Structures are given as structure tokens and as C-alpha cells.
């Protein structure tokens, strides 16, 4: 399945169940393992599990394949591996702690002390 079509299915499945702060990161220039990471937040264990389950269901309905699923037991962070796309559904505290968005940025940001002005 085309990665853009798969991405649309994943994002739509997350939006269907009110996934929050959905972010898609293009990783084609960073790794050959997968093309996209999709990260979304759910407010409870139940919602995180439901979001991940809906992604799986919608991908299967569209003829896609689920490579593996991790974390469904506790529901704080569920990873759904779709081959070309890896979906991370997390509770906000877990998402803030691991900060995958910053980890997978193509150009890392530099943190400055709060009083230091940004140099041009």
C-alpha cells in the first residue's frame, strides 16, 4: 500500500476516536527502517487502547498488514508497526517524558538558557 494512503488511513482512524495532538514525522531521510512515525495522545488507558485498535481495524479493512503490536496490556503507550509507518499512541505524561518528536527531528533544536538571546 502507498505510504501516503496508509498515512491518511492512520490519521483518520486516530481522529475518529478523538486522538489528540496527532503528529506525522517523515523519517525517509533519517532511517531506512520506516518512512513515517505517527504520534498521538489519548487521555486514558482505555482511549489509548481504543485508538490503537481502531488504527489496526481500519488498516486491515483497507487491505493493509499489521507487522506487530506492543504495549496493549497496560495502555500507557501502544506501538502499532505497519511496516512503512510506526504508530505511537501514548498518554500525555508518557509522551512528554519520551519526547519522540524531538528525538526524530531532522535537525535537532538547541536549548538555550532562558536568559540567553538567540544568536542570528
N, C-alpha and C positions, 0 to 999 in steps of 0.2 A: 504494500500500500504506500502511496506517495506520502512523504513526511508532512507536507502541508495539509493534506486531507486528514491525516491521523491527528495532527495538532488541533485542527478545528473540532474534531470529534471529542478529543480530550477536554478542551476548554469548554465546549458546550455541555459536556457531561458534568463538569465541575460547577458551571453556572446554574444548571438545572436544580442542584441541591444547595444552592446558596453558598458555594465555596467563596471565601474572601481572599482578597489580595493575590489574585492569580497572576503569576509572572511566568513568562516564557523566556528562556535563555537559549540563544543559538550557540551551540558548542562545536560547530563544524571546524572552526579554526583552532580549537583548544584540544580536541581529542578525536580519535577515530572510532572510539567505542560506541558513541551515540551522537545524534545530531541536535537534539533538544533536551532541555530539562524544563519540566513544568512544575512549579511550586505553588501550592495553595494552602490556605489555612481553614481549619474547622474548629468550632468553639468547644467541642466535647469529644470524648472517645467515640460516642455513638455517631456523631456527624462525620468525624474523620473516617471511620469505617464505612459509612454510607457513601461518602464521596468517592472513596477508593473502589467500592463495589460498583457504583454507577459507571465509573470510568471503564472498569472491566466489562461490564454488561454491554455498554454502548460500542466498545471496540469489537467485541465478539459479534454483535449484531451486524456490524459493518464488514465482517469477514476478516478482521484483524486477529493477531495472535498475542496472547499474554505469555511472555517468557517466564516471569516469576513474580511472586508477591512476597513481601516481607513486612512484618510488624502488625499483622491483622489481630494478633492475640490481645495486645494491650491498647491499641488505638491511639497512642500518642503521636506516632509517626508511622505512616504506611507508605511503603515504596512499591510502585507498580512498574515493572520493567516491560516495556513494549518493544524492545529491540532498538529502534531508531529514536524512541523517546522514553525518558525515565521520568515518572511522575512521583513527586514527593507531596504527600498530604500530611500536614502537621498541625498540632495545636500551637497557638501563638508563642507560648513560652519556649517550647522546643525549637520553633523556627527562629526566634530571636537568639537563642543560645548558639545554635549551629551556624546561623547566618550563611546559608548556602549561596545566596545571591552574591555576596561579596567574594566568596571562595571561587565562584565560577566566572567572575568578571574577566573580560578580555584584557583590560588594563586596570590593575589594582589601584584603588584610591589610597592616597596618603593621608593619614590622620595627623592633624596639626594640634598642638596645644591650643586651648580655647582663646588665649590672648594673642596668638601669633597671627599676623595678617598673611593672607595668601600672596605669595610672590608671583609676579607676572611672567 
